Amino acid sequence: MIKHEINTSFAEAALLALEAALTDMTPVMNDLGELLTTSTKDRFPKGIAPSGAKWAPKSQTTLNRYGARKSNRVDVRPLFGPSGLLSQLIFHEADASQVSWGSNLIYSAVMQFGAAKGAFGTMSNGSPIPWGNIPARPFIGVSADDEVNIIATLEDWLQSAADQQP
């Protein structure tokens, strides 16, 4: 008769550590939020959507409007307006089960999804809001590189959690 005993206490400890970590994934969700926030901000100077597509250029009408105001700086890059805030004000929120990121600037949704001329009514002088068609320039989303980095972040987090044996 052959008897062979296997000690599985190391595996049990690792599983218990993973179980504890999985009850509150806030730390890794925050890490993912930082990753996606940074990735989004990094795409602005390149003028590209998460898909890799180039953003539509600003129209000459838009450039002329910005240039007509002496206080405005004119930046020809898409999504870089007079304030320059959109590329800077990207934030994330995370909890135990999810992460979200984006901008709370009032015009951020229009930049992401676009808007037709007059979609928001008219001003008191009768001019349309917006004054022309605004093409969608998606800046929020998950790129192919983001997908790879998300998986790597999750793998590292799981390994670290498993290593934290009680």
Backbone as JSON, one array per atom type, in Angstrom:
{
  "sequence": "MIKHEINTSFAEAALLALEAALTDMTPVMNDLGELLTTSTKDRFPKGIAPSGAKWAPKSQTTLNRYGARKSNRVDVRPLFGPSGLLSQLIFHEADASQVSWGSNLIYSAVMQFGAAKGAFGTMSNGSPIPWGNIPARPFIGVSADDEVNIIATLEDWLQSAADQQP",
  "N": [[0.84, -1.17, 0.0], [0.54, 2.16, -0.87], [0.84, 5.36, 0.42], [0.1, 8.72, 0.09], [0.43, 11.98, 1.11], [-0.82, 15.24, 0.66], [-0.04, 18.51, 1.33], [-2.08, 21.15, 1.49], [-2.23, 23.63, 2.6], [-0.98, 26.03, 1.87], [-2.29, 26.72, -0.49], [-4.88, 26.98, 0.45], [-4.56, 29.17, 2.14], [-3.89, 31.16, 0.3], [-6.26, 31.25, -1.19], [-8.04, 32.12, 0.79], [-6.99, 34.66, 1.22], [-7.47, 35.81, -1.28], [-10.27, 35.71, -1.27], [-10.84, 37.52, 0.77], [-9.81, 39.88, -0.36], [-11.44, 40.17, -2.61], [-13.86, 40.94, -1.54], [-13.82, 43.65, -1.21], [-13.08, 45.57, -3.69], [-12.24, 48.13, -4.05], [-9.59, 49.33, -3.91], [-8.27, 48.32, -6.29], [-10.07, 49.17, -8.21], [-9.75, 51.92, -7.98], [-7.11, 52.07, -8.89], [-7.53, 51.28, -11.55], [-9.15, 53.39, -12.36], [-7.33, 55.54, -12.21], [-5.56, 54.71, -14.21], [-7.21, 54.83, -16.51], [-7.99, 57.5, -16.51], [-5.53, 58.81, -16.85], [-4.79, 57.72, -19.34], [-6.83, 58.76, -20.96], [-6.35, 61.55, -20.77], [-3.83, 61.57, -21.95], [-4.41, 61.1, -24.62], [-5.37, 63.48, -25.66], [-3.35, 65.46, -26.61], [-2.59, 64.06, -28.87], [-4.85, 63.99, -30.34], [-6.75, 61.94, -30.74], [-9.3, 59.41, -30.75], [-10.44, 56.84, -28.43], [-10.58, 54.61, -30.08], [-8.56, 55.02, -31.82], [-8.99, 56.56, -34.01], [-8.63, 59.66, -35.73], [-9.56, 62.83, -34.39], [-12.09, 64.99, -35.67], [-11.14, 67.95, -37.35], [-11.16, 71.39, -36.11], [-13.64, 73.6, -37.31], [-13.38, 76.23, -39.76], [-15.1, 78.3, -39.18], [-15.43, 78.06, -36.4], [-12.79, 78.57, -35.56], [-12.58, 81.23, -36.46], [-14.53, 82.44, -34.85], [-13.45, 82.1, -32.27], [-11.12, 83.58, -32.6], [-12.12, 86.13, -32.93], [-12.58, 87.22, -30.51], [-10.64, 89.08, -28.44], [-9.66, 88.28, -25.99], [-9.53, 85.57, -26.13], [-7.48, 82.74, -26.6], [-6.34, 81.18, -29.49], [-6.46, 77.94, -30.36], [-5.7, 75.54, -32.61], [-6.05, 72.84, -32.37], [-8.31, 70.1, -32.09], [-10.8, 69.97, -29.52], [-9.41, 71.59, -27.78], [-10.19, 74.29, -26.33], [-10.76, 77.83, -25.67], [-10.43, 77.99, -22.83], [-9.0, 75.69, -22.24], [-9.63, 73.68, -20.51], [-10.97, 71.16, -20.76], [-9.22, 69.07, -21.46], [-7.82, 68.85, -19.15], [-9.55, 68.47, -16.97], [-10.4, 65.74, -16.22], [-11.69, 63.15, -14.44], [-11.97, 60.43, -12.03], [-14.19, 58.11, -10.39], [-14.5, 55.62, -7.95], [-15.67, 52.55, -6.54], [-16.37, 49.65, -4.55], [-17.11, 47.9, -6.57], [-17.08, 49.03, -9.12], [-15.84, 51.38, -11.59], [-15.85, 54.71, -12.76], [-15.26, 57.26, -15.19], [-14.59, 60.53, -16.45], [-15.62, 63.8, -17.51], [-16.97, 66.61, -15.81], [-17.61, 68.93, -17.03], [-19.86, 71.17, -18.55], [-20.07, 71.1, -21.32], [-18.87, 68.74, -22.1], [-20.22, 66.35, -22.87], [-21.27, 67.08, -25.35], [-18.94, 67.35, -26.82], [-18.05, 64.72, -26.77], [-20.15, 63.26, -28.02], [-21.14, 64.87, -30.07], [-23.2, 67.37, -31.73], [-26.06, 68.71, -33.37], [-26.52, 71.67, -35.33], [-28.29, 74.15, -33.66], [-29.43, 72.33, -31.9], [-29.85, 72.76, -29.21], [-31.67, 74.77, -28.98], [-32.27, 78.33, -29.27], [-30.51, 81.45, -28.97], [-31.25, 84.59, -27.3], [-31.14, 86.44, -29.34], [-31.88, 85.01, -31.49], [-29.99, 83.4, -32.73], [-28.68, 80.13, -33.43], [-28.09, 77.46, -31.04], [-25.95, 74.87, -30.74], [-23.93, 77.13, -32.77], [-23.24, 75.92, -35.12], [-22.92, 72.66, -36.73], [-21.54, 70.24, -34.61], [-19.09, 67.93, -34.73], [-18.88, 64.56, -33.45], [-16.36, 63.86, -31.14], [-14.97, 61.53, -29.76], [-13.61, 61.12, -26.58], [-13.65, 59.77, -24.23], [-13.36, 56.44, -23.33], [-12.33, 53.02, -23.85], [-9.27, 52.06, -24.98], [-7.36, 49.85, -27.17], [-4.82, 49.51, -26.05], [-5.47, 50.26, -23.45], [-7.09, 48.1, -22.71], [-5.22, 46.0, -22.55], [-3.61, 47.01, -20.49], [-5.47, 47.14, -18.41], [-6.03, 44.43, -17.94], [-3.44, 43.6, -17.15], [-3.15, 45.13, -14.82], [-5.19, 44.05, -13.23], [-4.29, 41.39, -13.05], [-1.86, 41.75, -11.65], [-2.88, 42.82, -9.28], [-4.47, 40.7, -8.33], [-2.47, 38.75, -7.95], [-0.93, 40.01, -5.98], [-2.86, 40.16, -3.96], [-3.27, 37.42, -3.46], [-0.82, 36.8, -2.43], [-0.9, 37.97, 0.01], [-1.21, 36.37, 2.44], [-3.15, 35.28, 5.21]],
  "CA": [[0.0, 0.0, 0.0], [1.27, 3.43, -0.95], [0.04, 6.47, 0.93], [0.74, 10.0, -0.25], [-0.33, 13.11, 1.64], [-0.49, 16.53, 0.04], [-0.37, 19.63, 2.21], [-2.66, 22.22, 0.67], [-2.45, 24.82, 3.43], [-0.55, 27.22, 1.13], [-3.36, 27.06, -1.43], [-6.02, 27.45, 1.24], [-4.23, 30.52, 2.62], [-3.99, 32.06, -0.85], [-7.68, 31.4, -1.51], [-8.63, 32.97, 1.82], [-6.53, 36.03, 0.96], [-8.23, 36.28, -2.45], [-11.64, 35.91, -0.85], [-10.87, 38.78, 1.53], [-9.57, 40.99, -1.29], [-12.58, 40.29, -3.53], [-15.0, 41.54, -0.88], [-13.73, 45.1, -1.43], [-12.13, 45.8, -4.79], [-12.03, 49.57, -4.19], [-8.2, 49.7, -4.28], [-7.96, 48.05, -7.7], [-10.92, 50.04, -9.02], [-9.06, 53.21, -8.0], [-5.96, 51.93, -9.81], [-8.06, 51.3, -12.92], [-9.59, 54.76, -12.62], [-6.13, 56.33, -12.5], [-5.06, 54.28, -15.51], [-8.1, 55.32, -17.57], [-7.92, 58.95, -16.49], [-4.25, 59.17, -17.47], [-4.86, 57.35, -20.76], [-7.71, 59.73, -21.62], [-5.61, 62.82, -20.86], [-2.7, 61.39, -22.89], [-4.89, 61.1, -26.01], [-5.7, 64.84, -26.1], [-2.35, 66.07, -27.52], [-2.53, 63.27, -30.1], [-6.09, 64.25, -31.07], [-7.32, 60.66, -31.18], [-10.34, 58.73, -29.97], [-9.98, 55.55, -27.91], [-10.48, 53.66, -31.2], [-7.38, 55.37, -32.61], [-9.4, 57.46, -35.09], [-8.32, 61.09, -35.52], [-10.7, 63.7, -34.19], [-12.37, 65.95, -36.74], [-10.52, 69.26, -37.06], [-12.08, 72.51, -35.87], [-14.06, 74.28, -38.54], [-12.87, 77.6, -39.9], [-16.06, 79.15, -38.47], [-15.07, 78.01, -34.98], [-11.53, 79.3, -35.4], [-12.87, 82.65, -36.62], [-15.27, 82.9, -33.66], [-12.48, 82.21, -31.17], [-10.19, 84.66, -32.92], [-12.8, 87.43, -32.89], [-12.51, 87.74, -29.14], [-9.24, 89.35, -28.13], [-9.25, 87.58, -24.77], [-9.4, 84.14, -26.43], [-6.33, 82.2, -27.32], [-6.85, 80.3, -30.53], [-5.72, 76.7, -30.48], [-6.33, 74.84, -33.73], [-6.26, 71.43, -32.04], [-9.67, 69.76, -31.65], [-11.08, 69.84, -28.1], [-8.65, 72.55, -27.0], [-10.89, 75.57, -26.45], [-10.12, 78.99, -25.04], [-10.07, 77.74, -21.43], [-8.08, 74.56, -22.15], [-9.98, 72.88, -19.34], [-11.48, 69.81, -21.0], [-8.12, 68.09, -21.42], [-7.28, 68.78, -17.79], [-10.56, 68.1, -15.98], [-10.87, 64.36, -16.36], [-11.62, 62.56, -13.11], [-12.62, 59.13, -11.88], [-14.8, 57.7, -9.12], [-14.46, 54.17, -7.83], [-16.14, 51.93, -5.31], [-15.98, 48.25, -4.44], [-17.47, 47.06, -7.71], [-17.05, 49.7, -10.42], [-15.12, 52.64, -11.75], [-16.33, 55.55, -13.85], [-14.38, 58.4, -15.39], [-15.08, 61.47, -17.44], [-15.53, 65.21, -17.16], [-18.26, 67.19, -15.45], [-17.81, 70.19, -17.74], [-21.19, 71.17, -19.16], [-19.99, 70.83, -22.76], [-18.12, 67.52, -22.38], [-21.06, 65.39, -23.61], [-21.36, 67.53, -26.74], [-17.66, 67.02, -27.46], [-18.0, 63.26, -26.9], [-21.18, 62.71, -28.91], [-21.48, 65.79, -31.13], [-24.53, 68.01, -31.66], [-26.48, 69.38, -34.6], [-26.77, 73.11, -35.24], [-29.59, 74.46, -33.09], [-29.95, 71.22, -31.09], [-30.19, 73.21, -27.86], [-32.53, 75.95, -29.07], [-31.69, 79.55, -29.81], [-30.21, 82.53, -28.04], [-32.28, 85.63, -27.34], [-31.07, 87.14, -30.63], [-32.33, 84.09, -32.53], [-28.93, 82.55, -33.29], [-28.81, 78.75, -32.94], [-27.16, 76.9, -30.06], [-24.74, 75.58, -31.12], [-24.04, 77.93, -34.0], [-23.04, 75.02, -36.26], [-22.84, 71.25, -36.37], [-20.33, 69.85, -33.89], [-18.89, 66.49, -34.91], [-18.47, 63.8, -32.27], [-14.92, 63.65, -30.96], [-14.94, 60.71, -28.55], [-12.38, 61.14, -25.8], [-13.83, 58.79, -23.17], [-13.52, 55.09, -23.84], [-11.24, 52.09, -23.58], [-8.48, 51.76, -26.17], [-6.75, 48.52, -27.18], [-3.76, 49.56, -25.03], [-6.14, 50.26, -22.14], [-7.52, 46.73, -22.42], [-4.02, 45.26, -22.12], [-3.2, 47.54, -19.19], [-6.48, 46.75, -17.42], [-5.77, 43.02, -17.61], [-2.18, 43.54, -16.39], [-3.41, 45.69, -13.49], [-5.98, 43.06, -12.49], [-3.41, 40.25, -12.76], [-0.94, 42.16, -10.58], [-3.65, 42.97, -8.06], [-4.82, 39.36, -7.86], [-1.25, 38.12, -7.45], [-0.6, 40.67, -4.72], [-3.86, 39.75, -2.99], [-3.01, 36.02, -3.11], [0.42, 36.78, -1.65], [-1.21, 38.51, 1.35], [-1.81, 35.27, 3.19], [-3.45, 35.63, 6.62]],
  "C": [[0.9, 1.24, 0.0], [0.33, 4.53, -0.47], [0.81, 7.75, 0.65], [-0.15, 11.12, 0.27], [0.15, 14.39, 0.97], [-0.96, 17.61, 1.0], [-0.84, 20.79, 1.33], [-2.86, 23.52, 1.46], [-2.03, 26.1, 2.72], [-1.64, 27.68, 0.16], [-4.58, 27.59, -0.69], [-5.78, 28.87, 1.72], [-4.37, 31.53, 1.47], [-5.45, 32.29, -1.23], [-8.4, 32.27, -0.48], [-8.23, 34.42, 1.62], [-7.28, 36.62, -0.23], [-9.68, 36.56, -2.08], [-11.78, 37.24, -0.1], [-10.72, 39.97, 0.59], [-10.79, 41.22, -2.2], [-13.82, 40.88, -2.87], [-14.99, 43.07, -1.01], [-12.65, 45.38, -2.47], [-11.87, 47.29, -5.02], [-10.59, 49.93, -4.56], [-7.88, 49.46, -5.76], [-8.84, 48.89, -8.62], [-10.33, 51.45, -9.08], [-7.86, 53.18, -8.94], [-6.43, 51.98, -11.27], [-8.55, 52.69, -13.3], [-8.42, 55.67, -12.95], [-5.58, 55.99, -13.88], [-5.9, 54.9, -16.63], [-8.12, 56.85, -17.64], [-6.65, 59.42, -17.2], [-4.27, 58.88, -18.97], [-5.7, 58.35, -21.55], [-6.99, 61.06, -21.82], [-4.47, 62.72, -21.88], [-3.14, 61.4, -24.35], [-5.16, 62.51, -26.54], [-4.63, 65.45, -27.01], [-2.23, 65.34, -28.86], [-3.77, 63.49, -30.96], [-6.75, 62.98, -31.58], [-8.36, 60.14, -30.2], [-9.76, 57.44, -29.39], [-9.81, 54.49, -29.01], [-9.22, 53.87, -32.02], [-7.71, 56.31, -33.76], [-9.05, 58.9, -34.72], [-9.61, 61.85, -35.29], [-10.86, 64.63, -35.38], [-11.71, 67.28, -36.38], [-11.59, 70.31, -36.74], [-12.43, 73.13, -37.21], [-13.46, 75.68, -38.57], [-13.8, 78.58, -39.18], [-15.73, 79.2, -36.98], [-13.79, 78.79, -34.73], [-11.74, 80.81, -35.51], [-13.59, 83.21, -35.38], [-14.33, 83.08, -32.48], [-11.55, 83.4, -31.39], [-10.81, 86.04, -32.83], [-12.77, 88.06, -31.5], [-11.04, 87.9, -28.76], [-8.75, 88.59, -26.91], [-9.04, 86.08, -25.01], [-8.05, 83.81, -27.06], [-6.91, 81.22, -28.33], [-5.92, 79.1, -30.66], [-6.41, 75.89, -31.57], [-6.62, 73.38, -33.43], [-7.71, 71.19, -31.61], [-9.71, 69.56, -30.13], [-10.19, 70.7, -27.2], [-9.28, 73.92, -27.23], [-10.15, 76.68, -25.75], [-9.67, 78.74, -23.6], [-9.03, 76.64, -21.3], [-8.42, 73.59, -21.04], [-10.35, 71.43, -19.64], [-10.37, 68.77, -20.91], [-7.54, 67.92, -20.03], [-8.27, 68.22, -16.77], [-11.22, 66.77, -16.28], [-10.64, 63.71, -15.0], [-12.24, 61.17, -13.1], [-13.23, 59.0, -10.49], [-14.82, 56.19, -9.11], [-15.1, 53.74, -6.52], [-15.76, 50.45, -5.36], [-16.25, 47.42, -5.68], [-17.39, 47.73, -9.07], [-16.19, 50.94, -10.39], [-15.76, 53.4, -12.91], [-15.37, 56.72, -13.97], [-14.95, 59.27, -16.49], [-14.85, 62.89, -16.96], [-16.91, 65.72, -16.79], [-18.48, 68.56, -16.1], [-19.09, 70.09, -18.55], [-21.16, 70.79, -20.65], [-19.29, 69.51, -23.1], [-18.93, 66.49, -23.17], [-21.18, 65.78, -25.07], [-20.06, 67.19, -27.47], [-17.57, 65.52, -27.71], [-18.93, 62.75, -28.0], [-21.54, 63.59, -30.1], [-22.87, 66.39, -30.92], [-24.81, 68.71, -32.98], [-26.71, 70.87, -34.32], [-28.19, 73.32, -34.72], [-30.18, 73.38, -32.18], [-30.4, 71.65, -29.71], [-30.99, 74.51, -27.88], [-31.81, 77.14, -29.68], [-31.41, 80.53, -28.68], [-31.29, 83.59, -28.17], [-32.28, 86.41, -28.65], [-31.47, 86.24, -31.8], [-31.25, 83.2, -33.11], [-28.98, 81.16, -32.64], [-27.74, 78.4, -31.9], [-27.08, 75.41, -30.35], [-24.89, 76.26, -32.47], [-23.81, 77.12, -35.27], [-23.01, 73.59, -35.79], [-21.5, 70.98, -35.71], [-20.16, 68.34, -34.07], [-18.51, 65.82, -33.59], [-16.96, 63.64, -32.28], [-14.75, 62.85, -29.68], [-13.57, 60.79, -27.85], [-12.44, 60.18, -24.63], [-14.07, 57.43, -23.81], [-12.28, 54.28, -23.53], [-10.55, 51.74, -24.89], [-7.95, 50.32, -26.09], [-5.62, 48.46, -26.15], [-4.35, 49.54, -23.63], [-6.55, 48.84, -21.76], [-6.36, 45.89, -21.9], [-3.61, 45.7, -20.72], [-4.19, 47.21, -18.08], [-6.24, 45.31, -16.98], [-4.51, 42.9, -16.77], [-2.38, 44.05, -14.97], [-4.19, 44.68, -12.64], [-5.13, 41.84, -12.13], [-2.47, 40.57, -11.61], [-1.67, 42.25, -9.25], [-4.02, 41.6, -7.48], [-3.61, 38.63, -7.29], [-0.86, 38.69, -6.09], [-1.57, 40.25, -3.62], [-3.62, 38.31, -2.53], [-1.77, 35.9, -2.24], [0.21, 37.28, -0.22], [-1.9, 37.45, 2.19], [-2.0, 35.65, 4.66], [-2.54, 34.91, 7.6]]
}
